[in-house]
Amino acid sequence: MSKNPNHMRPPSPWSVPGVPSSSHLVITEIRGMPFTPDEELDLAFDPSLISPDVKSKMPPDLHIRPLASTDYHRGYLTLLSVLTTTPDPGEAAFVAQFNAMRETPRTYFPIVVVSKASDRIIANGTLFIERKFAHNTASVGHLEEGVVAEDYQGKKLGPRVFQALTYVSESLGCYKTILNCSDKNVRFYENCGMVKKGNEMVKYAPERTHTPKL
Ligand SMILES: CC(C)(COP(=O)(O)OP(=O)(O)OC[C@H]1O[C@@H](n2cnc3c(N)ncnc32)[C@H](O)[C@@H]1OP(=O)(O)O)[C@@H](O)C(=O)NCCC(=O)NCCS
């Protein structure tokens, strides 16, 4: 872990006037892990895009917000590993990827749910917005990495995150929101109001000794 996480952070576009984005705040988050309010975090996007309706329906012990640059320390990768292979790339690589996503304007919208008691991330979903030339230069929302921690499944957090993601997608003008999922989750997404359409296709790159990085 870096001794000074701030040296990797560009100024937050969502910083709140009067709230210092000092190393003190970051160190408090990492060591004590009390619940950290949005104002003290370096967020991936403007938190006013989180659906007020979804916020009002969250259980009082949970909080929904954009991903933060320090969520590496809140179990974010452990949560993703419930869904897919997620080796730990280290904090510097995590922060670099976070910054690369945020520097691509109006494109990546990772939304997380935090347990206030532990400051642990217990659910995630990411909206990725694709710009198109077709349909009169339209935009399409893609949902990725929808996952709820095993000890929080069955409490309707998946549908809440889904609603928060489609709220952003539709608020920003996407004419449709799409995702790929396994057969076992088709009914879950139908419950959320989606319909099944088309087929998923994939071509994996061959095994390579060196994989170029974007
Ligand atoms: C799938 C997942 C996101 C659902 O989130 P959740 O918060 O546990 O959802 P809930 O169990 O509270 O379900 C909400 C509703 O969907 C239904 N549901 C949940 N999972 C379902 C499934 N696999 N198939 C059919 N229905 C399902 C529930 O019965 C419930 O229905 P109701 O509203 O009629 O009572 C979560 O279980 C998860 O993270 N699973 C592992 C990772 C994964 O597979 N992610 C999906 C990637 S595409």
PDBQT file of the ligand as one rigid body, heavy atoms in Angstrom, charges set to zero:
ROOT
HETATM    1  C1  LIG A 301     -27.958 -12.125  -9.372  1.00  0.00    +0.000 C 
HETATM    2  C2  LIG A 301     -27.830 -11.147  -8.231  1.00  0.00    +0.000 C 
HETATM    3  C3  LIG A 301     -27.208  -9.841  -8.748  1.00  0.00    +0.000 C 
HETATM    4  C4  LIG A 301     -29.227 -10.860  -7.641  1.00  0.00    +0.000 C 
HETATM    5  O1  LIG A 301     -29.148  -9.840  -6.654  1.00  0.00    +0.000 OA
HETATM    6  P1  LIG A 301     -29.938  -9.985  -5.258  1.00  0.00    +0.000 P 
HETATM    7  O2  LIG A 301     -29.869  -8.699  -4.543  1.00  0.00    +0.000 OA
HETATM    8  O3  LIG A 301     -29.420 -11.181  -4.519  1.00  0.00    +0.000 OA
HETATM    9  O4  LIG A 301     -31.421 -10.207  -5.760  1.00  0.00    +0.000 OA
HETATM   10  P2  LIG A 301     -32.640 -10.853  -4.942  1.00  0.00    +0.000 P 
HETATM   11  O5  LIG A 301     -32.344 -12.287  -4.605  1.00  0.00    +0.000 OA
HETATM   12  O6  LIG A 301     -33.005  -9.990  -3.798  1.00  0.00    +0.000 OA
HETATM   13  O7  LIG A 301     -33.709 -10.895  -6.086  1.00  0.00    +0.000 OA
HETATM   14  C5  LIG A 301     -34.643  -9.954  -6.473  1.00  0.00    +0.000 C 
HETATM   15  C6  LIG A 301     -35.686 -10.707  -7.273  1.00  0.00    +0.000 C 
HETATM   16  O8  LIG A 301     -35.059 -11.443  -8.350  1.00  0.00    +0.000 OA
HETATM   17  C7  LIG A 301     -35.262 -12.860  -8.146  1.00  0.00    +0.000 C 
HETATM   18  N1  LIG A 301     -34.022 -13.543  -8.465  1.00  0.00    +0.000 N 
HETATM   19  C8  LIG A 301     -32.814 -13.373  -7.922  1.00  0.00    +0.000 A 
HETATM   20  N2  LIG A 301     -31.892 -14.150  -8.525  1.00  0.00    +0.000 NA
HETATM   21  C9  LIG A 301     -32.558 -14.827  -9.470  1.00  0.00    +0.000 A 
HETATM   22  C10 LIG A 301     -32.181 -15.780 -10.453  1.00  0.00    +0.000 A 
HETATM   23  N3  LIG A 301     -30.922 -16.178 -10.591  1.00  0.00    +0.000 N 
HETATM   24  N4  LIG A 301     -33.158 -16.271 -11.268  1.00  0.00    +0.000 NA
HETATM   25  C11 LIG A 301     -34.428 -15.844 -11.155  1.00  0.00    +0.000 A 
HETATM   26  N5  LIG A 301     -34.843 -14.931 -10.267  1.00  0.00    +0.000 NA
HETATM   27  C12 LIG A 301     -33.930 -14.444  -9.431  1.00  0.00    +0.000 A 
HETATM   28  C13 LIG A 301     -35.637 -13.030  -6.699  1.00  0.00    +0.000 C 
HETATM   29  O9  LIG A 301     -36.429 -14.171  -6.481  1.00  0.00    +0.000 OA
HETATM   30  C14 LIG A 301     -36.415 -11.763  -6.441  1.00  0.00    +0.000 C 
HETATM   31  O10 LIG A 301     -37.719 -11.875  -7.003  1.00  0.00    +0.000 OA
HETATM   32  P3  LIG A 301     -39.006 -11.134  -6.359  1.00  0.00    +0.000 P 
HETATM   33  O11 LIG A 301     -38.736  -9.650  -6.479  1.00  0.00    +0.000 OA
HETATM   34  O12 LIG A 301     -40.135 -11.583  -7.216  1.00  0.00    +0.000 OA
HETATM   35  O13 LIG A 301     -39.064 -11.597  -4.939  1.00  0.00    +0.000 OA
HETATM   36  C15 LIG A 301     -26.972 -11.721  -7.078  1.00  0.00    +0.000 C 
HETATM   37  O14 LIG A 301     -27.554 -12.888  -6.602  1.00  0.00    +0.000 OA
HETATM   38  C16 LIG A 301     -25.535 -11.977  -7.449  1.00  0.00    +0.000 C 
HETATM   39  O15 LIG A 301     -24.704 -11.110  -7.292  1.00  0.00    +0.000 OA
HETATM   40  N6  LIG A 301     -25.206 -13.200  -7.892  1.00  0.00    +0.000 N 
HETATM   41  C17 LIG A 301     -23.806 -13.575  -8.197  1.00  0.00    +0.000 C 
HETATM   42  C18 LIG A 301     -23.192 -12.791  -9.341  1.00  0.00    +0.000 C 
HETATM   43  C19 LIG A 301     -24.047 -12.799 -10.585  1.00  0.00    +0.000 C 
HETATM   44  O16 LIG A 301     -24.448 -13.846 -11.074  1.00  0.00    +0.000 OA
HETATM   45  N7  LIG A 301     -24.294 -11.588 -11.140  1.00  0.00    +0.000 N 
HETATM   46  C20 LIG A 301     -25.047 -11.390 -12.347  1.00  0.00    +0.000 C 
HETATM   47  C21 LIG A 301     -24.111 -11.042 -13.450  1.00  0.00    +0.000 C 
HETATM   48  S1  LIG A 301     -24.942 -10.900 -15.012  1.00  0.00    +0.000 SA
ENDROOT
TORSDOF 0
